[in-house]
Amino acid sequence: IREVVVDFRKKYDTGKKIMADGAWYRLYVKDASRELTVIDWQPVEMSAERNFFMLHTTDLIPNTYFIDVRVRNGRSVNTYKSTLTFNIVSDVTVRYE
């Protein structure tokens, strides 16, 4: 189980983090030009200090995974593609840092 912290920053002011109460993530893999959804859109949690979500990796098969983030900002909704990419490997002796 991994905790993924999502930082949202104010536009044109990269030093200022903001809390987002309308954010979602999805996990998928790519197969040629197709995107195969592994986890459909789920809400990003909000604590007093940060936005985050918990990702259970034990059920994932070896592959390259991608995470998209969707954020509601007023009346508009923006989707950020391939915000995070990671690999699940089958050999426990292989480590990616």
PAZANU-389344 format. One line per 8 residues: number of its first residue (from 1); for each residue z, y, x of N, C-alpha, C, O. Coordinates in Angstrom, 2 decimals, m for minus. Layout:
# PAZANU-389344
NUM = Z Y X Z Y X Z Y X Z Y X  ... .
END
This chain:
# PAZANU-389344
1 = 0.00 m1.17 0.86 0.00 0.00 0.00 0.00 1.23 0.90 0.83 1.36 1.80  m0.94 2.13 0.64 m1.06 3.36 1.42 m0.89 4.57 0.51 m1.41 4.61 m0.60  m0.15 5.55 1.00 m0.05 6.81 0.29 m1.11 7.74 0.86 m1.14 7.99 2.07  m1.97 8.25 0.00 m3.02 9.17 0.41 m2.64 10.56 m0.09 m2.55 10.79 m1.29  m2.42 11.47 0.85 m2.05 12.84 0.51 m3.33 13.67 0.40 m4.18 13.63 1.30  m3.46 14.41 m0.68 m4.64 15.22 m0.93 m4.24 16.69 m0.84 m3.42 17.16 m1.62  m4.81 17.40 0.13 m4.54 18.83 0.29 m5.65 19.63 m0.38 m6.83 19.42 m0.11  m5.26 20.53 m1.23 m6.19 21.46 m1.85 m5.91 22.83 m1.25 m4.76 23.24 m1.11 .
9 = m6.97 23.53 m0.89 m6.80 24.83 m0.26 m7.53 25.89 m1.07 m8.56 25.63 m1.69  m6.96 27.07 m1.06 m7.54 28.20 m1.76 m8.85 28.60 m1.10 m8.93 28.66 0.13  m9.87 28.86 m1.90 m11.19 29.22 m1.38 m11.10 30.48 m0.53 m10.46 31.46 m0.92  m11.74 30.45 0.62 m11.79 31.55 1.58 m10.44 31.85 2.22 m10.29 32.87 2.91  m9.45 31.00 2.01 m8.14 31.17 2.64 m7.65 29.78 3.02 m6.78 29.22 2.35  m8.19 29.21 4.10 m7.95 27.82 4.46 m6.50 27.54 4.83 m6.10 26.37 4.85  m5.73 28.53 5.13 m4.35 28.29 5.51 m3.40 28.10 4.34 m2.26 27.67 4.53  m3.84 28.42 3.13 m2.95 28.38 1.97 m3.24 27.16 1.11 m4.30 27.06 0.49 .
17 = m2.28 26.23 1.07 m2.42 25.04 0.22 m2.00 25.39 m1.20 m1.10 26.20 m1.42  m2.67 24.75 m2.15 m2.31 24.94 m3.55 m2.09 23.58 m4.21 m2.63 22.57 m3.75  m1.32 23.56 m5.27 m1.09 22.34 m6.03 m2.12 22.28 m7.15 m2.39 23.29 m7.80  m2.70 21.11 m7.36 m3.70 20.94 m8.41 m3.15 19.98 m9.47 m2.79 18.84 m9.16  m3.09 20.45 m10.71 m2.59 19.58 m11.76 m3.71 18.88 m12.51 m3.44 18.07 m13.40  m4.95 19.16 m12.17 m6.09 18.50 m12.78 m6.99 17.92 m11.71 m8.05 18.49 m11.42  m6.59 16.79 m11.11 m7.38 16.17 m10.05 m7.41 14.66 m10.26 m6.45 14.07 m10.75  m8.53 14.05 m9.89 m8.72 12.61 m10.03 m9.41 12.08 m8.78 m10.03 12.84 m8.04 .
25 = m9.31 10.78 m8.56 m10.01 10.12 m7.46 m10.67 8.86 m7.98 m10.27 8.31 m9.00  m11.69 8.40 m7.26 m12.28 7.10 m7.55 m12.65 6.43 m6.24 m12.95 7.09 m5.25  m12.61 5.11 m6.24 m12.90 4.31 m5.06 m14.16 3.49 m5.34 m14.29 2.89 m6.41  m15.08 3.48 m4.38 m16.31 2.72 m4.58 m16.87 2.24 m3.25 m16.45 2.68 m2.18  m17.84 1.32 m3.34 m18.59 0.85 m2.18 m20.06 1.17 m2.43 m20.47 1.40 m3.57  m20.82 1.20 m1.36 m22.26 1.48 m1.48 m23.04 0.20 m1.20 m22.73 m0.56 m0.28  m24.07 m0.01 m2.03 m24.98 m1.13 m1.86 m26.39 m0.54 m1.91 m26.94 m0.33 m2.99  m26.95 m0.30 m0.74 m28.23 0.40 m0.62 m28.10 1.79 m1.25 m27.36 2.62 m0.73 .
33 = m28.78 2.05 m2.35 m28.69 3.37 m2.98 m27.71 3.39 m4.15 m27.49 4.44 m4.75  m27.12 2.25 m4.48 m26.18 2.18 m5.61 m24.75 2.40 m5.16 m24.38 2.09 m4.02  m23.95 2.94 m6.06 m22.51 3.06 m5.85 m21.82 2.12 m6.83 m21.98 2.25 m8.04  m21.05 1.18 m6.30 m20.36 0.19 m7.12 m18.89 0.58 m7.21 m18.18 0.55 m6.20  m18.45 0.92 m8.39 m17.08 1.40 m8.59 m16.09 0.26 m8.45 m16.24 m0.78 m9.09  m15.09 0.46 m7.61 m14.00 m0.50 m7.43 m12.81 m0.06 m8.28 m12.24 m0.86 m9.02  m12.45 1.21 m8.19 m11.41 1.80 m9.03 m12.03 3.04 m9.68 m12.44 3.97 m8.99  m12.10 3.02 m11.02 m12.67 4.16 m11.74 m11.71 5.35 m11.66 m10.60 5.21 m11.15 .
41 = m12.12 6.49 m12.16 m11.36 7.73 m12.02 m9.91 7.56 m12.44 m9.62 7.16 m13.57  m9.00 7.88 m11.52 m7.56 7.82 m11.74 m6.96 9.17 m11.39 m7.48 9.87 m10.52  m5.87 9.56 m12.05 m5.29 10.87 m11.74 m4.61 10.91 m10.36 m4.02 9.92 m9.92  m4.72 12.05 m9.71 m3.97 12.31 m8.48 m2.60 12.81 m8.92 m2.50 13.74 m9.72  m1.56 12.19 m8.39 m0.19 12.55 m8.76 0.20 13.88 m8.11 m0.38 14.29 m7.10  1.18 14.55 m8.71 1.65 15.82 m8.18 3.17 15.77 m8.10 3.86 15.55 m9.10  3.70 15.97 m6.89 5.14 16.07 m6.70 5.48 17.54 m6.49 4.62 18.41 m6.65  6.70 17.81 m6.13 7.11 19.20 m5.90 6.47 19.78 m4.64 6.35 21.00 m4.51 .
49 = 6.04 18.91 m3.71 5.53 19.39 m2.43 4.06 19.10 m2.16 3.45 19.77 m1.34  3.49 18.10 m2.85 2.12 17.70 m2.50 1.45 16.95 m3.64 2.09 16.52 m4.60  0.12 16.80 m3.51 m0.67 15.94 m4.37 m0.92 14.64 m3.61 m1.17 14.67 m2.40  m0.86 13.52 m4.29 m1.04 12.24 m3.61 m1.43 11.16 m4.61 m1.34 11.35 m5.83  m1.85 10.01 m4.07 m2.01 8.81 m4.88 m1.73 7.61 m4.00 m1.87 7.67 m2.78  m1.32 6.53 m4.63 m1.01 5.29 m3.92 m2.23 4.37 m4.02 m2.76 4.16 m5.11  m2.65 3.82 m2.89 m3.81 2.94 m2.85 m3.37 1.56 m2.39 m2.87 1.40 m1.27  m3.56 0.56 m3.24 m3.20 m0.82 m2.91 m4.41 m1.47 m2.23 m5.44 m1.70 m2.87 .
57 = m4.30 m1.76 m0.95 m5.43 m2.30 m0.19 m5.42 m3.82 m0.08 m6.38 m4.40 0.43  m4.38 m4.48 m0.56 m4.28 m5.94 m0.41 m5.36 m6.69 m1.18 m5.75 m7.79 m0.78  m5.85 m6.12 m2.27 m6.86 m6.79 m3.09 m8.29 m6.45 m2.70 m9.23 m6.96 m3.30  m8.46 m5.59 m1.71 m9.80 m5.17 m1.31 m10.40 m6.15 m0.32 m9.74 m6.58 0.63  m11.66 m6.50 m0.53 m12.35 m7.40 0.39 m12.91 m6.58 1.56 m13.07 m5.37 1.42  m13.21 m7.21 2.69 m13.76 m6.47 3.82 m15.06 m5.75 3.45 m16.02 m6.37 3.00  m15.06 m4.45 3.66 m16.20 m3.61 3.32 m15.88 m2.18 3.76 m14.77 m1.89 4.19  m16.86 m1.30 3.63 m16.64 0.12 3.84 m16.45 0.76 2.47 m17.28 0.59 1.58 .
65 = m15.36 1.49 2.30 m15.00 2.09 1.02 m15.08 3.61 1.10 m14.88 4.20 2.16  m15.39 4.22 m0.03 m15.52 5.67 m0.13 m14.65 6.17 m1.28 m14.50 5.49 m2.29  m14.09 7.36 m1.11 m13.28 7.98 m2.15 m13.89 9.33 m2.50 m14.13 10.16 m1.62  m14.13 9.54 m3.79 m14.54 10.85 m4.32 m13.34 11.50 m4.95 m12.45 10.82 m5.46  m13.30 12.82 m4.92 m12.22 13.58 m5.56 m12.85 14.55 m6.54 m13.83 15.22 m6.23  m12.29 14.62 m7.73 m12.75 15.54 m8.78 m11.59 16.47 m9.11 m10.46 16.02 m9.30  m11.88 17.78 m9.16 m10.83 18.78 m9.39 m11.26 19.71 m10.52 m12.39 20.20 m10.55  m10.34 19.94 m11.44 m10.58 20.92 m12.50 m10.02 22.27 m12.03 m8.86 22.37 m11.64 .
73 = m10.87 23.29 m12.08 m10.48 24.63 m11.68 m10.88 25.58 m12.79 m12.04 26.01 m12.86  m9.95 25.91 m13.65 m10.28 26.74 m14.80 m11.16 25.96 m15.76 m10.76 24.91 m16.26  m12.35 26.48 m16.02 m13.28 25.81 m16.93 m14.25 24.88 m16.22 m14.94 24.10 m16.87  m14.31 24.95 m14.91 m15.26 24.11 m14.17 m14.58 22.90 m13.56 m13.38 22.91 m13.27  m15.38 21.85 m13.37 m14.92 20.63 m12.72 m15.84 20.38 m11.53 m17.06 20.27 m11.70  m15.26 20.29 m10.33 m16.04 20.04 m9.11 m15.76 18.65 m8.60 m14.61 18.21 m8.57  m16.81 17.94 m8.21 m16.68 16.61 m7.62 m17.06 16.68 m6.16 m18.13 17.18 m5.81  m16.19 16.18 m5.29 m16.42 16.16 m3.85 m16.69 14.72 m3.44 m15.80 13.87 m3.50 .
81 = m17.93 14.46 m3.02 m18.39 13.12 m2.69 m17.93 12.68 m1.31 m17.86 13.49 m0.38  m17.61 11.41 m1.19 m17.24 10.78 0.09 m16.22 11.58 0.86 m16.36 11.81 2.06  m15.17 12.01 0.16 m14.12 12.80 0.78 m13.40 12.00 1.86 m13.00 12.55 2.89  m13.25 10.71 1.62 m12.59 9.82 2.57 m13.38 8.53 2.66 m13.82 8.00 1.64  m13.55 8.03 3.87 m14.22 6.76 4.11 m13.31 5.91 4.99 m12.73 6.40 5.95  m13.19 4.63 4.64 m12.39 3.73 5.47 m12.96 2.32 5.39 m13.71 1.99 4.48  m12.57 1.50 6.36 m13.04 0.11 6.44 m11.88 m0.84 6.22 m10.78 m0.62 6.72  m12.14 m1.89 5.49 m11.23 m3.03 5.41 m11.87 m4.12 6.25 m13.03 m4.48 6.03 .
89 = m11.14 m4.64 7.22 m11.66 m5.66 8.12 m10.98 m6.98 7.85 m9.85 m7.02 7.36  m11.67 m8.08 8.16 m11.11 m9.40 7.90 m10.28 m9.92 9.05 m9.45 m10.81 8.85  m10.45 m9.39 10.24 m9.72 m9.83 11.41 m8.53 m8.90 11.63 m8.72 m7.72 11.91  m7.33 m9.43 11.52 m6.13 m8.58 11.64 m5.92 m8.08 13.06 m5.11 m7.18 13.27  m6.62 m8.63 14.03 m6.45 m8.16 15.40 m7.31 m6.93 15.68 m7.10 m6.26 16.70  m8.27 m6.60 14.80 m9.10 m5.43 14.97 m8.38 m4.25 14.34 m7.96 m4.30 13.19  m8.25 m3.16 15.12 m7.56 m1.97 14.62 m8.45 m0.76 14.75 m9.12 m0.57 15.76  m8.46 0.05 13.71 m9.19 1.31 13.73 m8.17 2.43 13.66 m7.36 2.48 12.74 .
97 = m8.22 3.32 14.61 m7.26 4.43 14.65 m7.93 5.71 14.28 m7.28 6.76 14.25 .
END
